[in-house]
Amino acid sequence: AGSIEGLEVSSQLAWVLPGSWAERLPALESLRGLATVQFRASQDDAAPLPCRYELTGQLLQARLDAPRLARPLTDVRATFQWNNQGFAVDDLTAASGPTTLRMTCRGAGLSEHAPLQLEARIRQLEFDEQLAGLLPQQLAAAWQKFLPAGRVHADVKLAYDGQGWTPEVVLECLDSSFSYYKFPYRLTQCTGSVVLKDNLLEADVAAYAGSQPVRMTCRLSDPLGVPCGWVEAVGKNIPFDQKLYAAMSEETRAVVRSFDPQGTVDCSYRSWRDDPQSPPRRRLVASLNRIRLRYDKFPYPMSGVCGTLEMLDDRWTCHDLE
């Protein structure tokens, strides 16, 4: 048994650890700081575990300069414990620019398939490409579908059972933006919540299309696999502009442009799927706000036009045009 005060934590520490430990602690190569450590070890050849050991300690004033991080983690502090049953990291706090982190982590050892549980509370998290590069493959693929940007608060729980990860995430959007790859109309100034729990994604977000508010809600099961459920978006006074045209499919854009609309529209969009074997369905209802039209097959200009354009699974119809 013994203790060490003012232990310098650096890449050189990894050199003196057993090879299997150093291989599974790559963060030590980028960690700099001071630590206090208390340790004890015993040997009993007749016991089920002949060699027993335990380390406890505190990490103080540390800095992590990992290559994959956009900015270093500074003022890293934590308490830790490591013994034959596994390890625990408690009250880990750190900062990276305006982002702050508080985390706990527990693992049943350092082997590749050892179970692991992690909880993190992150404030002022910046969505950027460096963050995308840190995500597991499934989440990285979802990221590419929405290309989020801006800032959020995040509460994260991750559980690893030796075979796969189970995530639980609560995001509070502060000033974010995103666009969905199948309709890449970028919404900005997003606020609201996004919750992933028990393989169910629920969201209620208020955003802006230009200067006009849009509300988006969703409820999707198996969101990282074959999602089932629904997504809805409702917006009023959305202008017919190049941004809207650019987000449409070629077929839809051709239909809308054929009317040469000028003005604004109230839109309601819903996409849904009831079971994994069925294709997703889509419905868009656009109510015209006394706009100007000139249909290319009868190019006579009309103004003050009201009515409804409806798209159901890429088939368009017109109702009550006047």
FIMI-83344 format. One record per residue (C-alpha): x, z, y; chain; residue in three letters; residue number from 1. Coordinates in steps of 0.2 Angstrom, whole numbers, plus 5000, padded with zeros to 4 digits. Each point is the difference from the previous one (the first is absolute). Layout:
BEGIN
+------+------+------+---+-----+-----+
|   c1 |   c3 |   c2 | c |   r |   k |
+------+------+------+---+-----+-----+
|    X |    Z |    Y | A | ALA | NUM |
...
+------+------+------+---+-----+-----+
REM end
This chain:
BEGIN
+------+------+------+---+-----+-----+
|   c1 |   c3 |   c2 | c |   r |   k |
+------+------+------+---+-----+-----+
| 5000 | 5000 | 5000 | A | ALA |   1 |
| 5006 | 4997 | 5018 | A | GLY |   2 |
| 4996 | 4993 | 5017 | A | SER |   3 |
| 5007 | 4987 | 5012 | A | ILE |   4 |
| 4998 | 5001 | 5018 | A | GLU |   5 |
| 5002 | 4985 | 5012 | A | GLY |   6 |
| 5002 | 4987 | 4985 | A | LEU |   7 |
| 5003 | 4983 | 5008 | A | GLU |   8 |
| 4988 | 4987 | 4992 | A | VAL |   9 |
| 5008 | 4983 | 5000 | A | SER |  10 |
| 5003 | 4985 | 4989 | A | SER |  11 |
| 5015 | 5010 | 4993 | A | GLN |  12 |
| 4988 | 5013 | 4993 | A | LEU |  13 |
| 4994 | 4986 | 4988 | A | ALA |  14 |
| 5017 | 4997 | 4994 | A | TRP |  15 |
| 5002 | 5018 | 4992 | A | VAL |  16 |
| 4982 | 5000 | 4992 | A | LEU |  17 |
| 4998 | 4995 | 4982 | A | PRO |  18 |
| 4999 | 4981 | 4999 | A | GLY |  19 |
| 4981 | 5000 | 4994 | A | SER |  20 |
| 4995 | 5011 | 5015 | A | TRP |  21 |
| 5009 | 4990 | 5013 | A | ALA |  22 |
| 4992 | 4984 | 4993 | A | GLU |  23 |
| 4983 | 5007 | 5002 | A | ARG |  24 |
| 5003 | 5007 | 5017 | A | LEU |  25 |
| 5005 | 4985 | 5010 | A | PRO |  26 |
| 4994 | 5008 | 5017 | A | ALA |  27 |
| 5016 | 5011 | 4999 | A | LEU |  28 |
| 5010 | 4984 | 5005 | A | GLU |  29 |
| 4991 | 4999 | 5017 | A | SER |  30 |
| 4997 | 5019 | 5003 | A | LEU |  31 |
| 5010 | 5010 | 5012 | A | ARG |  32 |
| 4997 | 5018 | 5004 | A | GLY |  33 |
| 5003 | 5019 | 4996 | A | LEU |  34 |
| 4993 | 5010 | 4986 | A | ALA |  35 |
| 4999 | 5018 | 4993 | A | THR |  36 |
| 4999 | 5001 | 4981 | A | VAL |  37 |
| 4998 | 5014 | 4988 | A | GLN |  38 |
| 5003 | 4997 | 4982 | A | PHE |  39 |
| 5000 | 5008 | 4983 | A | ARG |  40 |
| 5004 | 4994 | 4982 | A | ALA |  41 |
| 5000 | 5007 | 4983 | A | SER |  42 |
| 5005 | 4995 | 4982 | A | GLN |  43 |
| 4991 | 5005 | 4984 | A | ASP |  44 |
| 5004 | 4989 | 4985 | A | ASP |  45 |
| 4985 | 5008 | 4991 | A | ALA |  46 |
| 4987 | 4996 | 5013 | A | ALA |  47 |
| 4989 | 4984 | 5000 | A | PRO |  48 |
| 5009 | 4995 | 5016 | A | LEU |  49 |
| 5018 | 5006 | 4997 | A | PRO |  50 |
| 5005 | 4997 | 5018 | A | CYS |  51 |
| 4989 | 5006 | 5014 | A | ARG |  52 |
| 5002 | 4997 | 5018 | A | TYR |  53 |
| 4992 | 5002 | 5017 | A | GLU |  54 |
| 5004 | 4995 | 5018 | A | LEU |  55 |
| 4990 | 5005 | 5015 | A | THR |  56 |
| 5005 | 4997 | 5018 | A | GLY |  57 |
| 4996 | 4993 | 5017 | A | GLN |  58 |
| 5005 | 4984 | 5008 | A | LEU |  59 |
| 5004 | 5001 | 5019 | A | LEU |  60 |
| 5002 | 4988 | 5014 | A | GLN |  61 |
| 5002 | 4985 | 4989 | A | ALA |  62 |
| 4999 | 4981 | 5003 | A | ARG |  63 |
| 4995 | 4986 | 4988 | A | LEU |  64 |
| 5007 | 4983 | 5004 | A | ASP |  65 |
| 4992 | 4990 | 4986 | A | ALA |  66 |
| 5003 | 4981 | 5001 | A | PRO |  67 |
| 4982 | 4997 | 4997 | A | ARG |  68 |
| 4994 | 5010 | 5014 | A | LEU |  69 |
| 4998 | 4992 | 5017 | A | ALA |  70 |
| 5005 | 5016 | 5009 | A | ARG |  71 |
| 5009 | 5015 | 4993 | A | PRO |  72 |
| 4991 | 5016 | 4995 | A | LEU |  73 |
| 5007 | 5014 | 5011 | A | THR |  74 |
| 4998 | 5019 | 5001 | A | ASP |  75 |
| 4997 | 5000 | 4981 | A | VAL |  76 |
| 4996 | 5018 | 4994 | A | ARG |  77 |
| 4994 | 5006 | 4983 | A | ALA |  78 |
| 5000 | 5013 | 4987 | A | THR |  79 |
| 5004 | 4995 | 4982 | A | PHE |  80 |
| 5000 | 5006 | 4982 | A | GLN |  81 |
| 5008 | 4992 | 4985 | A | TRP |  82 |
| 5000 | 5007 | 4982 | A | ASN |  83 |
| 4998 | 4994 | 4982 | A | ASN |  84 |
| 4981 | 4997 | 5003 | A | GLN |  85 |
| 5002 | 4989 | 5014 | A | GLY |  86 |
| 5001 | 5000 | 5019 | A | PHE |  87 |
| 4990 | 5005 | 5016 | A | ALA |  88 |
| 5002 | 4995 | 5018 | A | VAL |  89 |
| 4990 | 5010 | 5012 | A | ASP |  90 |
| 4997 | 5000 | 5019 | A | ASP |  91 |
| 5010 | 4984 | 5002 | A | LEU |  92 |
| 4999 | 4995 | 5018 | A | THR |  93 |
| 5008 | 4986 | 5009 | A | ALA |  94 |
| 4999 | 4988 | 5015 | A | ALA |  95 |
| 5003 | 4981 | 5002 | A | SER |  96 |
| 4997 | 4995 | 5018 | A | GLY |  97 |
| 4983 | 5005 | 5005 | A | PRO |  98 |
| 4995 | 5002 | 4981 | A | THR |  99 |
| 5000 | 5018 | 4993 | A | THR | 100 |
| 4999 | 5004 | 4981 | A | LEU | 101 |
| 4995 | 5015 | 4990 | A | ARG | 102 |
| 5002 | 4999 | 4981 | A | MET | 103 |
| 5000 | 5009 | 4984 | A | THR | 104 |
| 5005 | 4993 | 4983 | A | CYS | 105 |
| 5001 | 5006 | 4982 | A | ARG | 106 |
| 5007 | 4992 | 4985 | A | GLY | 107 |
| 5002 | 5004 | 4982 | A | ALA | 108 |
| 5019 | 4994 | 5000 | A | GLY | 109 |
| 5009 | 4985 | 5005 | A | LEU | 110 |
| 4997 | 4988 | 4985 | A | SER | 111 |
| 4992 | 4983 | 5004 | A | GLU | 112 |
| 4983 | 5005 | 4992 | A | HIS | 113 |
| 5000 | 5018 | 5006 | A | ALA | 114 |
| 4983 | 5005 | 5009 | A | PRO | 115 |
| 5001 | 5002 | 5018 | A | LEU | 116 |
| 4988 | 5006 | 5014 | A | GLN | 117 |
| 5002 | 4997 | 5019 | A | LEU | 118 |
| 4990 | 5005 | 5015 | A | GLU | 119 |
| 5005 | 4994 | 5017 | A | ALA | 120 |
| 4992 | 5003 | 5018 | A | ARG | 121 |
| 5006 | 4986 | 5012 | A | ILE | 122 |
| 4996 | 4999 | 5018 | A | ARG | 123 |
| 5003 | 4985 | 5011 | A | GLN | 124 |
| 5005 | 4989 | 4986 | A | LEU | 125 |
| 5004 | 4982 | 5006 | A | GLU | 126 |
| 4994 | 4986 | 4989 | A | PHE | 127 |
| 5014 | 4987 | 5000 | A | ASP | 128 |
| 5009 | 4989 | 4987 | A | GLU | 129 |
| 5013 | 5013 | 4996 | A | GLN | 130 |
| 4986 | 5012 | 4994 | A | LEU | 131 |
| 4993 | 4985 | 4990 | A | ALA | 132 |
| 5016 | 4999 | 4991 | A | GLY | 133 |
| 4999 | 5018 | 4994 | A | LEU | 134 |
| 4983 | 4998 | 4991 | A | LEU | 135 |
| 4997 | 4998 | 4982 | A | PRO | 136 |
| 4996 | 4983 | 4994 | A | GLN | 137 |
| 4981 | 5001 | 5000 | A | GLN | 138 |
| 5000 | 5008 | 5017 | A | LEU | 139 |
| 5012 | 4987 | 5007 | A | ALA | 140 |
| 4989 | 4986 | 4994 | A | ALA | 141 |
| 4985 | 5008 | 5008 | A | ALA | 142 |
| 5010 | 5002 | 5016 | A | TRP | 143 |
| 5003 | 4981 | 5001 | A | GLN | 144 |
| 4981 | 4997 | 4999 | A | LYS | 145 |
| 4997 | 5010 | 5016 | A | PHE | 146 |
| 5017 | 5000 | 5009 | A | LEU | 147 |
| 4996 | 5016 | 5009 | A | PRO | 148 |
| 5009 | 5005 | 5016 | A | ALA | 149 |
| 5000 | 5015 | 5012 | A | GLY | 150 |
| 4999 | 5019 | 4997 | A | ARG | 151 |
| 4991 | 5011 | 4988 | A | VAL | 152 |
| 4999 | 5018 | 4994 | A | HIS | 153 |
| 5002 | 5001 | 4981 | A | ALA | 154 |
| 4997 | 5013 | 4987 | A | ASP | 155 |
| 5007 | 4994 | 4983 | A | VAL | 156 |
| 4999 | 5007 | 4983 | A | LYS | 157 |
| 5009 | 4991 | 4986 | A | LEU | 158 |
| 5000 | 5005 | 4981 | A | ALA | 159 |
| 5011 | 4992 | 4987 | A | TYR | 160 |
| 4996 | 5003 | 4982 | A | ASP | 161 |
| 5015 | 4992 | 4992 | A | GLY | 162 |
| 4991 | 4983 | 4999 | A | GLN | 163 |
| 4992 | 4996 | 5017 | A | GLY | 164 |
| 4996 | 5007 | 5017 | A | TRP | 165 |
| 4984 | 5007 | 5006 | A | THR | 166 |
| 4998 | 4999 | 5019 | A | PRO | 167 |
| 4989 | 5010 | 5012 | A | GLU | 168 |
| 5001 | 4994 | 5018 | A | VAL | 169 |
| 4991 | 5005 | 5016 | A | VAL | 170 |
| 5004 | 4990 | 5015 | A | LEU | 171 |
| 4994 | 5003 | 5018 | A | GLU | 172 |
| 5003 | 4985 | 5010 | A | CYS | 173 |
| 5006 | 5003 | 5018 | A | LEU | 174 |
| 5003 | 4984 | 5008 | A | ASP | 175 |
| 5002 | 4987 | 4986 | A | SER | 176 |
| 4997 | 4982 | 4996 | A | SER | 177 |
| 4997 | 4989 | 4985 | A | PHE | 178 |
| 4994 | 4984 | 4993 | A | SER | 179 |
| 4993 | 4996 | 4983 | A | TYR | 180 |
| 5009 | 4985 | 4992 | A | TYR | 181 |
| 4983 | 4991 | 4995 | A | LYS | 182 |
| 4994 | 5001 | 5018 | A | PHE | 183 |
| 5016 | 5003 | 5011 | A | PRO | 184 |
| 4991 | 5005 | 5016 | A | TYR | 185 |
| 5011 | 5014 | 5006 | A | ARG | 186 |
| 4991 | 5016 | 5006 | A | LEU | 187 |
| 5009 | 5012 | 5012 | A | THR | 188 |
| 4998 | 5017 | 5007 | A | GLN | 189 |
| 4994 | 5007 | 4983 | A | CYS | 190 |
| 4994 | 5018 | 4999 | A | THR | 191 |
| 4991 | 5008 | 4985 | A | GLY | 192 |
| 5004 | 5005 | 4982 | A | SER | 193 |
| 5006 | 4992 | 4984 | A | VAL | 194 |
| 4999 | 5010 | 4984 | A | VAL | 195 |
| 5006 | 4996 | 4983 | A | LEU | 196 |
| 4996 | 5013 | 4987 | A | LYS | 197 |
| 4995 | 4999 | 4981 | A | ASP | 198 |
| 5003 | 4981 | 5001 | A | ASN | 199 |
| 4987 | 4998 | 5013 | A | LEU | 200 |
| 5004 | 4993 | 5017 | A | LEU | 201 |
| 4988 | 5005 | 5015 | A | GLU | 202 |
| 5003 | 4995 | 5018 | A | ALA | 203 |
| 4990 | 5002 | 5016 | A | ASP | 204 |
| 5010 | 4992 | 5014 | A | VAL | 205 |
| 4996 | 4995 | 5018 | A | ALA | 206 |
| 5011 | 4986 | 5008 | A | ALA | 207 |
| 5000 | 4986 | 5013 | A | TYR | 208 |
| 4999 | 4982 | 4999 | A | ALA | 209 |
| 5007 | 4996 | 5017 | A | GLY | 210 |
| 4990 | 5011 | 5011 | A | SER | 211 |
| 4985 | 5001 | 4989 | A | GLN | 212 |
| 4997 | 5015 | 4987 | A | PRO | 213 |
| 4999 | 4997 | 4982 | A | VAL | 214 |
| 4996 | 5012 | 4986 | A | ARG | 215 |
| 5006 | 4998 | 4982 | A | MET | 216 |
| 4995 | 5011 | 4985 | A | THR | 217 |
| 5004 | 4998 | 4982 | A | CYS | 218 |
| 4998 | 5008 | 4983 | A | ARG | 219 |
| 5010 | 4992 | 4986 | A | LEU | 220 |
| 5004 | 5007 | 4983 | A | SER | 221 |
| 5017 | 4995 | 4992 | A | ASP | 222 |
| 5006 | 4993 | 5016 | A | PRO | 223 |
| 5018 | 4996 | 4994 | A | LEU | 224 |
| 4993 | 4991 | 4984 | A | GLY | 225 |
| 4984 | 4990 | 5000 | A | VAL | 226 |
| 4990 | 5008 | 5014 | A | PRO | 227 |
| 4981 | 5003 | 4998 | A | CYS | 228 |
| 4989 | 5005 | 5014 | A | GLY | 229 |
| 4997 | 4994 | 5018 | A | TRP | 230 |
| 5009 | 4997 | 5017 | A | VAL | 231 |
| 4990 | 4998 | 5016 | A | GLU | 232 |
| 5004 | 4996 | 5017 | A | ALA | 233 |
| 4988 | 4999 | 5016 | A | VAL | 234 |
| 5005 | 4994 | 5017 | A | GLY | 235 |
| 4991 | 4995 | 5015 | A | LYS | 236 |
| 5004 | 4987 | 5014 | A | ASN | 237 |
| 5014 | 4993 | 4990 | A | ILE | 238 |
| 5006 | 4984 | 5010 | A | PRO | 239 |
| 5002 | 4983 | 4992 | A | PHE | 240 |
| 5019 | 4998 | 5003 | A | ASP | 241 |
| 5015 | 4994 | 4992 | A | GLN | 242 |
| 5004 | 5017 | 4992 | A | LYS | 243 |
| 4983 | 4999 | 4991 | A | LEU | 244 |
| 5002 | 4982 | 4995 | A | TYR | 245 |
| 5017 | 5003 | 4993 | A | ALA | 246 |
| 4994 | 5014 | 4988 | A | ALA | 247 |
| 4987 | 4989 | 4992 | A | MET | 248 |
| 5002 | 4989 | 4985 | A | SER | 249 |
| 5002 | 4982 | 5003 | A | GLU | 250 |
| 4982 | 4996 | 4993 | A | GLU | 251 |
| 4992 | 5014 | 5011 | A | THR | 252 |
| 5011 | 4995 | 5015 | A | ARG | 253 |
| 4994 | 4982 | 4998 | A | ALA | 254 |
| 4982 | 5005 | 5000 | A | VAL | 255 |
| 5001 | 5011 | 5015 | A | VAL | 256 |
| 5010 | 4988 | 5010 | A | ARG | 257 |
| 4987 | 4986 | 4997 | A | SER | 258 |
| 4988 | 5010 | 5011 | A | PHE | 259 |
| 5014 | 5003 | 5014 | A | ASP | 260 |
| 4993 | 5017 | 5004 | A | PRO | 261 |
| 5004 | 5008 | 5017 | A | GLN | 262 |
| 4996 | 5018 | 5003 | A | GLY | 263 |
| 4998 | 5016 | 4989 | A | THR | 264 |
| 4993 | 5005 | 4983 | A | VAL | 265 |
| 4994 | 5016 | 4992 | A | ASP | 266 |
| 5008 | 5000 | 4982 | A | CYS | 267 |
| 4996 | 5010 | 4984 | A | SER | 268 |
| 5011 | 4997 | 4985 | A | TYR | 269 |
| 4998 | 5007 | 4982 | A | ARG | 270 |
| 5011 | 4996 | 4985 | A | SER | 271 |
| 4995 | 5008 | 4983 | A | TRP | 272 |
| 5003 | 5000 | 4982 | A | ARG | 273 |
| 4989 | 5010 | 4987 | A | ASP | 274 |
| 5012 | 4999 | 4985 | A | ASP | 275 |
| 5018 | 4994 | 4996 | A | PRO | 276 |
| 4994 | 4985 | 4991 | A | GLN | 277 |
| 4990 | 4993 | 5014 | A | SER | 278 |
| 5007 | 4990 | 5015 | A | PRO | 279 |
| 4999 | 5008 | 5017 | A | PRO | 280 |
| 4986 | 4995 | 5011 | A | ARG | 281 |
| 5000 | 4998 | 5019 | A | ARG | 282 |
| 4986 | 4999 | 5013 | A | ARG | 283 |
| 5003 | 4997 | 5019 | A | LEU | 284 |
| 4986 | 5001 | 5012 | A | VAL | 285 |
| 5003 | 4994 | 5018 | A | ALA | 286 |
| 4987 | 5002 | 5013 | A | SER | 287 |
| 5003 | 4988 | 5015 | A | LEU | 288 |
| 4999 | 5008 | 5017 | A | ASN | 289 |
| 4993 | 4986 | 5011 | A | ARG | 290 |
| 5015 | 4989 | 4997 | A | ILE | 291 |
| 5004 | 4982 | 5004 | A | ARG | 292 |
| 5000 | 4988 | 4986 | A | LEU | 293 |
| 5004 | 4981 | 4998 | A | ARG | 294 |
| 4998 | 4994 | 4982 | A | TYR | 295 |
| 5012 | 4986 | 4996 | A | ASP | 296 |
| 4987 | 4990 | 4991 | A | LYS | 297 |
| 4989 | 5001 | 5015 | A | PHE | 298 |
| 5011 | 5004 | 5014 | A | PRO | 299 |
| 4987 | 5005 | 5013 | A | TYR | 300 |
| 5005 | 5016 | 5008 | A | PRO | 301 |
| 4988 | 5015 | 4999 | A | MET | 302 |
| 5001 | 5017 | 5009 | A | SER | 303 |
| 4991 | 5017 | 4997 | A | GLY | 304 |
| 5000 | 4997 | 4982 | A | VAL | 305 |
| 4994 | 5015 | 4989 | A | CYS | 306 |
| 4998 | 5001 | 4981 | A | GLY | 307 |
| 5010 | 5005 | 4984 | A | THR | 308 |
| 5013 | 4992 | 4990 | A | LEU | 309 |
| 5002 | 5007 | 4983 | A | GLU | 310 |
| 5013 | 4997 | 4987 | A | MET | 311 |
| 4998 | 5005 | 4982 | A | LEU | 312 |
| 5014 | 4997 | 4988 | A | ASP | 313 |
| 5006 | 4986 | 5011 | A | ASP | 314 |
| 4983 | 4991 | 5002 | A | ARG | 315 |
| 4994 | 5000 | 5018 | A | TRP | 316 |
| 4982 | 5000 | 5006 | A | THR | 317 |
| 4992 | 5001 | 5017 | A | CYS | 318 |
| 4985 | 5010 | 5005 | A | HIS | 319 |
| 4989 | 5001 | 5015 | A | ASP | 320 |
| 5011 | 4989 | 5012 | A | LEU | 321 |
| 4992 | 4998 | 5017 | A | GLU | 322 |
+------+------+------+---+-----+-----+
REM end
